[in-house]
Amino acid sequence: MQNELLKSLAKKPATLLYPFEKYDSIPGSRGKVVIDMTKCIGCGLCIRDCPAFALEMVGKGPTCDMKWYITRCVFCGQCVETCPRSAIIQETTYDLAGAEKAALMIEYKRPKSS
């Protein structure tokens, strides 16, 4: 037992002191959902295909806005694969926690056309 104790004292910890230390995102990992509303045609396929009901369409068709509920999302990437216009991407950002419930819902609004 003493030998194991002495070995572990000389080694660096295997874990990070989160949230003070953070690791770099792994390329290809699934994280934050980002919707490009300039590409979105409002077809609603992403909403119908989402198994966790994490997406909501506000309005109809090409004038709709979208809401993404982080608390419901299982980060499966199904919405990304379903979108016919590639308007939805998934970043590798993994740190999405928040203290307030309002901060755990992201609204994507269409740009105002002049």
N, C-alpha and C positions, 0 to 999 in steps of 0.2 A: 504494500500500500504506500509506503514512503517513497519508493522508487517512482510510482505513478504520479504522486504529488510533486516531486521534484521535476519530472519531465514536463508537467503541465504549467509549472511556474515559469519555465523558460520559453514557452510558446505564446504566440499572439492569440487573442481570442478568435474563435471561428465566426462569431456573430458581429454585427455592426451595432453601434449605439443609436438606433433609430429613435427619433427623427433627426438627431444631430448629425449623423453620418448616413448618407444614402448611396446606394449602388447605382451604377449607370444602367439604363434600360437595355434589355437584351434585344438586339435586332430581330424583328419578326414576332415579338410578343404582342399580345392583344391588350390594348389599354383604352384610352379615351376615344369616344366616338365623336367625329367631327363631320358636320353636314354642310356642304357647299350649296347654299340656297340659290345661287345663280345657275347651277346645273340641275337642281331638283325640278321635276315636272309635276309633282304632286300626285303621282299615281297611287300611292299608298301601299305598294308591294312590301316595303320594309316593315310597315306596321302590321300587316297581315301575317308576315313571316316571323316576327319576333316572338320567341317562345315565352319571354318573361314580361311582355307588354310594357317594355321600357320606352317605347316611342309613342308619341301622341301627335296627331295632326290637328292643328287649329285652323279651321277654314277648309275649303275644298279646292282641289285642282291646282293650277299653276300659281294661284295667289295665296296658298296656305303658308302658315308658319309651322315650325316643328318644335317639340319639346322632347328632351332626353332626360329620363329619370335615372340617375346614377345608382340609386338605392335598389332599383328593380333589375338593372342590367346584369347579365351573367357573362358578358364579354365573349359571347360565342362567335361573333362575326357574321351571323346569318344575314343581318341587314346589309352589310357590305357586299356580300355575294349576290344578294337579291336585286340590288339597285341597278336598273337598266342603263342609267346615265353615269354611273360611277361618281355619284354626288356624295356618297358616304365613304369615309376612310376611317381607319382605326389607327391612332397614334400609339406609340409605345409608352406614353405617360402612364405611370402606375399609381402615383400618389394623388388620389382623388377624394380623400376623406375631408369632412368638414364638421364644424361644431353646430351649425344651424341647418335645419332641414331645407330652408329656402336655397341654400348654397349647393344642395345636392340635386338640383334640377337646372338644366341648361336650356335656354330658349334660343332657337335659331330663327331669326327674322329675315324676311326678304329685303334686299336693298330697295330703297325708295327710288323709283324711276322718275326722271324729270321730263 
